[in-house]
């Protein structure tokens, strides 16, 4: 685990698969826009960019061709560490969700550890106005959304990561996911020490309070012990993203920000892009005298080549 003055691994989640493009013009859609947003986030200070793929109308896609195009486009312009989702979106099959990793061979890929309710739009009175028919369908599914991650799927993805030389980032939405990580380590599906990321504030997972963060952090140390390499924190929404990011940075943890999880830089102003949220996180880290880890430093930690 990191000490309070060690470099922070700062991840920018630039587009996601759940936020709707009608909610903000900052959501990049299409491969060119996603590449541009990723490179801008890297230039603002991000160590890692976390990627989903979207069609030009913003619809999430599992297209292996598009993932390969996005990753190669980023690598032509930046040495930023690339992290590709296997979460995709809740209506994708397991076969679809692994295709982007196989096609693009990123440095890191996410590994989700359990099936859960996953609600982004639970209150119809607060639904945003949308432009696209597919966005309307997303809103109408509210209340029936299940993010499915069976043990078989988790084992399959973890095995594929090992064969491809991709480092797993374990996505922890709740306490039970830490117990799943322990089981996978004990049976040999995963090899420690592992990197985990708390995703806090999704309805269906743990809450977004500092108390939730510290409860999970204590549990991670107790359950994973020496098999725990690093902890990153992704707070969902405003002000949770930056407040939890600040707490994580002060406590020696890594931080994730970006448009995937939060659209606002102030209560009454949306962020221009993920780069603006990265810049805010860099400023917080600077106040705490924690430098941002370079891509080369993280690759050395992961044991992978540039």
SETORKE-177179 format. One record per residue (C-alpha): residue number from 1; residue in one letter; x, y, z. Coordinates in steps of 0.5 Angstrom, whole numbers. Layout:
<milums>
{num->NUM | residu->a | xx->X | yy->Y | zz->Z}
...
</milums>
This chain:
<milums>
{num->1 | residu->x | xx->0 | yy->0 | zz->0}
{num->2 | residu->x | xx->2 | yy->7 | zz->-1}
{num->3 | residu->x | xx->5 | yy->12 | zz->4}
{num->4 | residu->x | xx->1 | yy->19 | zz->5}
{num->5 | residu->x | xx->7 | yy->22 | zz->1}
{num->6 | residu->x | xx->8 | yy->17 | zz->-5}
{num->7 | residu->x | xx->6 | yy->19 | zz->-12}
{num->8 | residu->x | xx->-2 | yy->18 | zz->-14}
{num->9 | residu->x | xx->-4 | yy->14 | zz->-19}
{num->10 | residu->x | xx->-9 | yy->19 | zz->-22}
{num->11 | residu->x | xx->-14 | yy->15 | zz->-27}
{num->12 | residu->x | xx->-19 | yy->19 | zz->-32}
{num->13 | residu->x | xx->-25 | yy->16 | zz->-34}
{num->14 | residu->x | xx->-27 | yy->20 | zz->-40}
{num->15 | residu->x | xx->-34 | yy->17 | zz->-43}
{num->16 | residu->x | xx->-37 | yy->11 | zz->-39}
{num->17 | residu->x | xx->-43 | yy->7 | zz->-41}
{num->18 | residu->x | xx->-48 | yy->9 | zz->-37}
{num->19 | residu->x | xx->-48 | yy->17 | zz->-37}
{num->20 | residu->x | xx->-53 | yy->19 | zz->-43}
{num->21 | residu->x | xx->-50 | yy->24 | zz->-48}
{num->22 | residu->x | xx->-56 | yy->28 | zz->-47}
{num->23 | residu->x | xx->-54 | yy->30 | zz->-40}
{num->24 | residu->x | xx->-48 | yy->34 | zz->-42}
{num->25 | residu->x | xx->-44 | yy->36 | zz->-49}
{num->26 | residu->x | xx->-37 | yy->34 | zz->-45}
{num->27 | residu->x | xx->-39 | yy->26 | zz->-46}
{num->28 | residu->x | xx->-35 | yy->24 | zz->-52}
{num->29 | residu->x | xx->-38 | yy->20 | zz->-57}
{num->30 | residu->x | xx->-35 | yy->16 | zz->-63}
{num->31 | residu->x | xx->-27 | yy->14 | zz->-63}
{num->32 | residu->x | xx->-24 | yy->21 | zz->-65}
{num->33 | residu->x | xx->-27 | yy->24 | zz->-60}
{num->34 | residu->x | xx->-26 | yy->19 | zz->-54}
{num->35 | residu->x | xx->-18 | yy->19 | zz->-57}
{num->36 | residu->x | xx->-18 | yy->27 | zz->-56}
{num->37 | residu->x | xx->-21 | yy->27 | zz->-49}
{num->38 | residu->x | xx->-16 | yy->21 | zz->-47}
{num->39 | residu->x | xx->-10 | yy->25 | zz->-50}
{num->40 | residu->x | xx->-13 | yy->32 | zz->-46}
{num->41 | residu->x | xx->-14 | yy->28 | zz->-40}
{num->42 | residu->x | xx->-7 | yy->25 | zz->-40}
{num->43 | residu->x | xx->-4 | yy->32 | zz->-42}
{num->44 | residu->x | xx->-8 | yy->35 | zz->-36}
{num->45 | residu->x | xx->-4 | yy->30 | zz->-31}
{num->46 | residu->x | xx->-8 | yy->23 | zz->-31}
{num->47 | residu->x | xx->-3 | yy->17 | zz->-31}
{num->48 | residu->x | xx->-9 | yy->12 | zz->-33}
{num->49 | residu->x | xx->-14 | yy->13 | zz->-38}
{num->50 | residu->x | xx->-20 | yy->8 | zz->-37}
{num->51 | residu->x | xx->-24 | yy->7 | zz->-43}
{num->52 | residu->x | xx->-31 | yy->5 | zz->-46}
{num->53 | residu->x | xx->-33 | yy->6 | zz->-53}
{num->54 | residu->x | xx->-39 | yy->9 | zz->-56}
{num->55 | residu->x | xx->-42 | yy->10 | zz->-63}
{num->56 | residu->x | xx->-43 | yy->17 | zz->-66}
{num->57 | residu->x | xx->-50 | yy->18 | zz->-63}
{num->58 | residu->x | xx->-47 | yy->16 | zz->-56}
{num->59 | residu->x | xx->-50 | yy->9 | zz->-56}
{num->60 | residu->x | xx->-45 | yy->4 | zz->-52}
{num->61 | residu->x | xx->-42 | yy->-1 | zz->-56}
{num->62 | residu->x | xx->-37 | yy->-7 | zz->-55}
{num->63 | residu->x | xx->-34 | yy->-7 | zz->-62}
{num->64 | residu->x | xx->-27 | yy->-10 | zz->-62}
{num->65 | residu->x | xx->-26 | yy->-5 | zz->-68}
{num->66 | residu->x | xx->-27 | yy->1 | zz->-65}
{num->67 | residu->x | xx->-23 | yy->-1 | zz->-58}
{num->68 | residu->x | xx->-17 | yy->-2 | zz->-62}
{num->69 | residu->x | xx->-18 | yy->4 | zz->-66}
{num->70 | residu->x | xx->-19 | yy->8 | zz->-60}
{num->71 | residu->x | xx->-13 | yy->5 | zz->-56}
{num->72 | residu->x | xx->-8 | yy->5 | zz->-62}
{num->73 | residu->x | xx->-10 | yy->13 | zz->-63}
{num->74 | residu->x | xx->-9 | yy->14 | zz->-56}
{num->75 | residu->x | xx->-2 | yy->11 | zz->-56}
{num->76 | residu->x | xx->0 | yy->15 | zz->-63}
{num->77 | residu->x | xx->0 | yy->21 | zz->-59}
{num->78 | residu->x | xx->1 | yy->19 | zz->-51}
{num->79 | residu->x | xx->5 | yy->14 | zz->-47}
{num->80 | residu->x | xx->-1 | yy->14 | zz->-42}
{num->81 | residu->x | xx->-3 | yy->8 | zz->-39}
{num->82 | residu->x | xx->-9 | yy->5 | zz->-42}
{num->83 | residu->x | xx->-15 | yy->1 | zz->-38}
{num->84 | residu->x | xx->-20 | yy->-2 | zz->-42}
{num->85 | residu->x | xx->-27 | yy->-4 | zz->-39}
{num->86 | residu->x | xx->-30 | yy->-11 | zz->-39}
{num->87 | residu->x | xx->-36 | yy->-7 | zz->-35}
{num->88 | residu->x | xx->-39 | yy->-5 | zz->-42}
{num->89 | residu->x | xx->-46 | yy->-3 | zz->-40}
{num->90 | residu->x | xx->-51 | yy->-7 | zz->-37}
{num->91 | residu->x | xx->-55 | yy->-10 | zz->-43}
{num->92 | residu->x | xx->-48 | yy->-13 | zz->-46}
{num->93 | residu->x | xx->-47 | yy->-20 | zz->-46}
{num->94 | residu->x | xx->-40 | yy->-23 | zz->-43}
{num->95 | residu->x | xx->-38 | yy->-25 | zz->-50}
{num->96 | residu->x | xx->-39 | yy->-18 | zz->-52}
{num->97 | residu->x | xx->-36 | yy->-15 | zz->-46}
{num->98 | residu->x | xx->-29 | yy->-18 | zz->-46}
{num->99 | residu->x | xx->-28 | yy->-17 | zz->-54}
{num->100 | residu->x | xx->-25 | yy->-10 | zz->-53}
{num->101 | residu->x | xx->-20 | yy->-12 | zz->-48}
{num->102 | residu->x | xx->-18 | yy->-18 | zz->-53}
{num->103 | residu->x | xx->-18 | yy->-13 | zz->-59}
{num->104 | residu->x | xx->-14 | yy->-8 | zz->-56}
{num->105 | residu->x | xx->-9 | yy->-11 | zz->-51}
{num->106 | residu->x | xx->-9 | yy->-5 | zz->-46}
{num->107 | residu->x | xx->-4 | yy->-5 | zz->-40}
{num->108 | residu->x | xx->-10 | yy->-6 | zz->-35}
{num->109 | residu->x | xx->-17 | yy->-8 | zz->-35}
{num->110 | residu->x | xx->-23 | yy->-8 | zz->-30}
{num->111 | residu->x | xx->-25 | yy->-14 | zz->-27}
{num->112 | residu->x | xx->-32 | yy->-13 | zz->-24}
{num->113 | residu->x | xx->-33 | yy->-18 | zz->-18}
{num->114 | residu->x | xx->-41 | yy->-19 | zz->-17}
{num->115 | residu->x | xx->-48 | yy->-19 | zz->-19}
{num->116 | residu->x | xx->-52 | yy->-13 | zz->-17}
{num->117 | residu->x | xx->-57 | yy->-8 | zz->-18}
{num->118 | residu->x | xx->-54 | yy->-2 | zz->-22}
{num->119 | residu->x | xx->-59 | yy->4 | zz->-22}
{num->120 | residu->x | xx->-57 | yy->11 | zz->-25}
{num->121 | residu->x | xx->-64 | yy->14 | zz->-26}
{num->122 | residu->x | xx->-68 | yy->11 | zz->-21}
{num->123 | residu->x | xx->-73 | yy->17 | zz->-20}
{num->124 | residu->x | xx->-77 | yy->19 | zz->-26}
{num->125 | residu->x | xx->-78 | yy->26 | zz->-24}
{num->126 | residu->x | xx->-71 | yy->27 | zz->-25}
{num->127 | residu->x | xx->-70 | yy->24 | zz->-31}
{num->128 | residu->x | xx->-66 | yy->28 | zz->-36}
{num->129 | residu->x | xx->-69 | yy->31 | zz->-43}
{num->130 | residu->x | xx->-66 | yy->26 | zz->-48}
{num->131 | residu->x | xx->-65 | yy->27 | zz->-56}
{num->132 | residu->x | xx->-64 | yy->19 | zz->-58}
{num->133 | residu->x | xx->-69 | yy->14 | zz->-58}
{num->134 | residu->x | xx->-64 | yy->9 | zz->-55}
{num->135 | residu->x | xx->-63 | yy->14 | zz->-49}
{num->136 | residu->x | xx->-71 | yy->14 | zz->-48}
{num->137 | residu->x | xx->-70 | yy->6 | zz->-47}
{num->138 | residu->x | xx->-65 | yy->7 | zz->-42}
{num->139 | residu->x | xx->-69 | yy->11 | zz->-38}
{num->140 | residu->x | xx->-75 | yy->6 | zz->-39}
{num->141 | residu->x | xx->-71 | yy->0 | zz->-36}
{num->142 | residu->x | xx->-70 | yy->4 | zz->-30}
{num->143 | residu->x | xx->-72 | yy->0 | zz->-24}
{num->144 | residu->x | xx->-70 | yy->-7 | zz->-27}
{num->145 | residu->x | xx->-63 | yy->-6 | zz->-28}
{num->146 | residu->x | xx->-58 | yy->-12 | zz->-26}
{num->147 | residu->x | xx->-51 | yy->-12 | zz->-27}
{num->148 | residu->x | xx->-49 | yy->-19 | zz->-28}
{num->149 | residu->x | xx->-42 | yy->-22 | zz->-26}
{num->150 | residu->x | xx->-43 | yy->-29 | zz->-25}
{num->151 | residu->x | xx->-37 | yy->-33 | zz->-22}
{num->152 | residu->x | xx->-36 | yy->-37 | zz->-29}
{num->153 | residu->x | xx->-36 | yy->-30 | zz->-32}
{num->154 | residu->x | xx->-31 | yy->-27 | zz->-27}
{num->155 | residu->x | xx->-26 | yy->-33 | zz->-28}
{num->156 | residu->x | xx->-26 | yy->-33 | zz->-35}
{num->157 | residu->x | xx->-25 | yy->-26 | zz->-35}
{num->158 | residu->x | xx->-19 | yy->-26 | zz->-30}
{num->159 | residu->x | xx->-16 | yy->-32 | zz->-34}
{num->160 | residu->x | xx->-16 | yy->-28 | zz->-41}
{num->161 | residu->x | xx->-13 | yy->-23 | zz->-37}
{num->162 | residu->x | xx->-7 | yy->-27 | zz->-35}
{num->163 | residu->x | xx->-6 | yy->-30 | zz->-42}
{num->164 | residu->x | xx->-6 | yy->-23 | zz->-45}
{num->165 | residu->x | xx->-1 | yy->-20 | zz->-40}
{num->166 | residu->x | xx->-7 | yy->-15 | zz->-38}
{num->167 | residu->x | xx->-7 | yy->-13 | zz->-31}
{num->168 | residu->x | xx->-14 | yy->-14 | zz->-27}
{num->169 | residu->x | xx->-16 | yy->-8 | zz->-23}
{num->170 | residu->x | xx->-22 | yy->-11 | zz->-19}
{num->171 | residu->x | xx->-28 | yy->-6 | zz->-18}
{num->172 | residu->x | xx->-31 | yy->-7 | zz->-11}
{num->173 | residu->x | xx->-38 | yy->-4 | zz->-11}
{num->174 | residu->x | xx->-39 | yy->-7 | zz->-4}
{num->175 | residu->x | xx->-36 | yy->-11 | zz->2}
{num->176 | residu->x | xx->-38 | yy->-18 | zz->-1}
{num->177 | residu->x | xx->-34 | yy->-16 | zz->-7}
{num->178 | residu->x | xx->-28 | yy->-16 | zz->-3}
{num->179 | residu->x | xx->-30 | yy->-23 | zz->0}
{num->180 | residu->x | xx->-30 | yy->-25 | zz->-8}
{num->181 | residu->x | xx->-23 | yy->-23 | zz->-9}
{num->182 | residu->x | xx->-21 | yy->-27 | zz->-3}
{num->183 | residu->x | xx->-24 | yy->-33 | zz->-6}
{num->184 | residu->x | xx->-21 | yy->-32 | zz->-13}
{num->185 | residu->x | xx->-14 | yy->-31 | zz->-10}
{num->186 | residu->x | xx->-14 | yy->-37 | zz->-5}
{num->187 | residu->x | xx->-17 | yy->-42 | zz->-11}
{num->188 | residu->x | xx->-11 | yy->-39 | zz->-16}
{num->189 | residu->x | xx->-15 | yy->-35 | zz->-21}
{num->190 | residu->x | xx->-12 | yy->-29 | zz->-19}
{num->191 | residu->x | xx->-5 | yy->-28 | zz->-16}
{num->192 | residu->x | xx->-3 | yy->-23 | zz->-11}
{num->193 | residu->x | xx->-2 | yy->-17 | zz->-10}
{num->194 | residu->x | xx->-8 | yy->-14 | zz->-13}
{num->195 | residu->x | xx->-10 | yy->-7 | zz->-15}
{num->196 | residu->x | xx->-17 | yy->-6 | zz->-13}
{num->197 | residu->x | xx->-22 | yy->0 | zz->-14}
{num->198 | residu->x | xx->-28 | yy->2 | zz->-10}
{num->199 | residu->x | xx->-33 | yy->5 | zz->-14}
{num->200 | residu->x | xx->-38 | yy->9 | zz->-9}
{num->201 | residu->x | xx->-45 | yy->12 | zz->-9}
{num->202 | residu->x | xx->-48 | yy->7 | zz->-14}
{num->203 | residu->x | xx->-55 | yy->5 | zz->-12}
{num->204 | residu->x | xx->-54 | yy->-2 | zz->-11}
{num->205 | residu->x | xx->-47 | yy->-2 | zz->-8}
{num->206 | residu->x | xx->-44 | yy->2 | zz->-2}
{num->207 | residu->x | xx->-46 | yy->9 | zz->-1}
{num->208 | residu->x | xx->-42 | yy->15 | zz->-2}
{num->209 | residu->x | xx->-40 | yy->17 | zz->5}
{num->210 | residu->x | xx->-33 | yy->18 | zz->8}
{num->211 | residu->x | xx->-35 | yy->13 | zz->13}
{num->212 | residu->x | xx->-37 | yy->8 | zz->7}
{num->213 | residu->x | xx->-30 | yy->9 | zz->4}
{num->214 | residu->x | xx->-26 | yy->8 | zz->11}
{num->215 | residu->x | xx->-30 | yy->2 | zz->13}
{num->216 | residu->x | xx->-29 | yy->-1 | zz->6}
{num->217 | residu->x | xx->-21 | yy->1 | zz->6}
{num->218 | residu->x | xx->-21 | yy->-3 | zz->13}
{num->219 | residu->x | xx->-24 | yy->-9 | zz->11}
{num->220 | residu->x | xx->-20 | yy->-9 | zz->5}
{num->221 | residu->x | xx->-14 | yy->-9 | zz->9}
{num->222 | residu->x | xx->-17 | yy->-15 | zz->14}
{num->223 | residu->x | xx->-19 | yy->-19 | zz->8}
{num->224 | residu->x | xx->-14 | yy->-19 | zz->3}
{num->225 | residu->x | xx->-8 | yy->-17 | zz->8}
{num->226 | residu->x | xx->-1 | yy->-18 | zz->4}
{num->227 | residu->x | xx->-5 | yy->-19 | zz->-3}
{num->228 | residu->x | xx->-7 | yy->-12 | zz->-3}
{num->229 | residu->x | xx->-2 | yy->-8 | zz->-7}
{num->230 | residu->x | xx->-6 | yy->-1 | zz->-8}
{num->231 | residu->x | xx->-13 | yy->2 | zz->-7}
{num->232 | residu->x | xx->-16 | yy->7 | zz->-12}
{num->233 | residu->x | xx->-23 | yy->11 | zz->-10}
{num->234 | residu->x | xx->-28 | yy->13 | zz->-15}
{num->235 | residu->x | xx->-34 | yy->17 | zz->-13}
{num->236 | residu->x | xx->-40 | yy->18 | zz->-17}
{num->237 | residu->x | xx->-43 | yy->24 | zz->-18}
{num->238 | residu->x | xx->-42 | yy->31 | zz->-15}
{num->239 | residu->x | xx->-39 | yy->33 | zz->-10}
{num->240 | residu->x | xx->-37 | yy->26 | zz->-8}
{num->241 | residu->x | xx->-32 | yy->25 | zz->-14}
{num->242 | residu->x | xx->-28 | yy->31 | zz->-12}
{num->243 | residu->x | xx->-29 | yy->30 | zz->-4}
{num->244 | residu->x | xx->-28 | yy->23 | zz->-4}
{num->245 | residu->x | xx->-22 | yy->24 | zz->-8}
{num->246 | residu->x | xx->-19 | yy->29 | zz->-3}
{num->247 | residu->x | xx->-20 | yy->24 | zz->2}
{num->248 | residu->x | xx->-17 | yy->18 | zz->-1}
{num->249 | residu->x | xx->-11 | yy->23 | zz->-3}
{num->250 | residu->x | xx->-10 | yy->25 | zz->4}
{num->251 | residu->x | xx->-10 | yy->18 | zz->6}
{num->252 | residu->x | xx->-5 | yy->15 | zz->1}
{num->253 | residu->x | xx->-10 | yy->12 | zz->-4}
{num->254 | residu->x | xx->-10 | yy->13 | zz->-11}
{num->255 | residu->x | xx->-16 | yy->17 | zz->-15}
{num->256 | residu->x | xx->-21 | yy->16 | zz->-21}
{num->257 | residu->x | xx->-24 | yy->22 | zz->-24}
{num->258 | residu->x | xx->-28 | yy->24 | zz->-30}
{num->259 | residu->x | xx->-34 | yy->25 | zz->-34}
{num->260 | residu->x | xx->-36 | yy->17 | zz->-33}
{num->261 | residu->x | xx->-37 | yy->18 | zz->-26}
{num->262 | residu->x | xx->-39 | yy->26 | zz->-25}
{num->263 | residu->x | xx->-41 | yy->31 | zz->-30}
{num->264 | residu->x | xx->-40 | yy->37 | zz->-25}
{num->265 | residu->x | xx->-34 | yy->41 | zz->-23}
{num->266 | residu->x | xx->-38 | yy->46 | zz->-19}
{num->267 | residu->x | xx->-45 | yy->45 | zz->-16}
{num->268 | residu->x | xx->-48 | yy->50 | zz->-22}
{num->269 | residu->x | xx->-43 | yy->48 | zz->-27}
{num->270 | residu->x | xx->-42 | yy->42 | zz->-31}
{num->271 | residu->x | xx->-34 | yy->41 | zz->-33}
{num->272 | residu->x | xx->-32 | yy->42 | zz->-40}
{num->273 | residu->x | xx->-29 | yy->35 | zz->-40}
{num->274 | residu->x | xx->-25 | yy->30 | zz->-36}
{num->275 | residu->x | xx->-19 | yy->34 | zz->-37}
{num->276 | residu->x | xx->-22 | yy->40 | zz->-32}
{num->277 | residu->x | xx->-23 | yy->34 | zz->-27}
{num->278 | residu->x | xx->-16 | yy->32 | zz->-28}
{num->279 | residu->x | xx->-14 | yy->39 | zz->-27}
{num->280 | residu->x | xx->-18 | yy->39 | zz->-20}
{num->281 | residu->x | xx->-15 | yy->33 | zz->-18}
{num->282 | residu->x | xx->-8 | yy->35 | zz->-19}
{num->283 | residu->x | xx->-9 | yy->41 | zz->-15}
{num->284 | residu->x | xx->-12 | yy->37 | zz->-9}
{num->285 | residu->x | xx->-6 | yy->33 | zz->-10}
{num->286 | residu->x | xx->-1 | yy->39 | zz->-10}
{num->287 | residu->x | xx->-4 | yy->42 | zz->-4}
{num->288 | residu->x | xx->-3 | yy->35 | zz->0}
{num->289 | residu->x | xx->5 | yy->34 | zz->-3}
{num->290 | residu->x | xx->3 | yy->28 | zz->-7}
{num->291 | residu->x | xx->6 | yy->28 | zz->-14}
{num->292 | residu->x | xx->2 | yy->25 | zz->-19}
{num->293 | residu->x | xx->5 | yy->18 | zz->-22}
{num->294 | residu->x | xx->8 | yy->18 | zz->-29}
{num->295 | residu->x | xx->6 | yy->13 | zz->-34}
{num->296 | residu->x | xx->13 | yy->10 | zz->-33}
{num->297 | residu->x | xx->13 | yy->10 | zz->-26}
{num->298 | residu->x | xx->6 | yy->6 | zz->-26}
{num->299 | residu->x | xx->9 | yy->1 | zz->-32}
{num->300 | residu->x | xx->15 | yy->-1 | zz->-27}
{num->301 | residu->x | xx->10 | yy->-2 | zz->-22}
{num->302 | residu->x | xx->6 | yy->-7 | zz->-26}
{num->303 | residu->x | xx->12 | yy->-10 | zz->-29}
{num->304 | residu->x | xx->10 | yy->-8 | zz->-36}
{num->305 | residu->x | xx->14 | yy->-5 | zz->-42}
{num->306 | residu->x | xx->12 | yy->2 | zz->-45}
</milums>
